[in-house]
Amino acid sequence: MKTDELIAINEICIHHKIEPSFIVSLKDAGLLQITTIDEAIFLPVSELRNLEKMVRLYYEMDINVEGIETITYLLQRLNEMQVRITELSNQLEFVRPAGQ
């Protein structure tokens, strides 16, 4: 991965006023991917939006990491079900004769 696609965890922590241990706990829970280069920890730019959502849940709504795991899992399942409903609806439209 190119280093221009990574953001230093220290910069993120200063900007969002959060502890680096919070990011590491999200990584340990499997909620974020981080990269270590020469003992420095970086977050891929593609993960920034997810991190910011989790920061709001943790710091503003006082939801612990386990709660964030549950919320993330449920939102993922909901998204998968919405995709499946769309697929089934499209199949139904294909099978159903026009005008019904």
WOSUL-V480552 format. One record per pair of residues at least 4 apart in sequence whose ideal C-beta (glycine too) atoms are under 7 Angstrom apart, sorted by the first residue. I is the first residue (numbers start at 1). J is the second residue. Records with the same first field share a line. If there is no record, write none. Layout:
BEGIN
I = J / J
END
This chain:
BEGIN
1 = 5 / 6 / 35 / 44
5 = 44 / 45
6 = 35 / 42 / 43 / 44 / 45
7 = 11 / 12 / 42 / 43 / 45 / 48
8 = 40 / 42
9 = 13 / 20 / 23 / 41 / 42 / 43
10 = 14
11 = 15
12 = 16 / 43
13 = 18 / 19 / 20
16 = 55
18 = 22 / 55 / 59
20 = 24
21 = 25
22 = 26 / 58
23 = 27 / 32 / 34
24 = 28
25 = 29 / 65
26 = 31 / 32 / 54 / 65
27 = 32 / 34
29 = 65 / 69
31 = 54 / 68 / 69 / 72
32 = 43 / 47 / 50 / 51
33 = 44 / 47
34 = 41 / 42 / 43
35 = 42 / 44
36 = 40 / 41
37 = 42
43 = 47 / 48 / 51
47 = 51
48 = 52
49 = 53
50 = 54
51 = 55
52 = 56
53 = 57
54 = 58 / 68
55 = 59
56 = 60 / 61
57 = 61 / 63 / 68 / 71
58 = 63 / 68
63 = 67 / 68
65 = 69
66 = 70
67 = 71
68 = 72
69 = 73
70 = 74
71 = 75
72 = 76
73 = 77
74 = 78
75 = 79
76 = 80
77 = 81
78 = 82
79 = 83
80 = 84
81 = 85
82 = 86
83 = 87
84 = 88
85 = 89
86 = 90
87 = 91
88 = 92
89 = 93
90 = 94
91 = 95
92 = 96
96 = 100
END
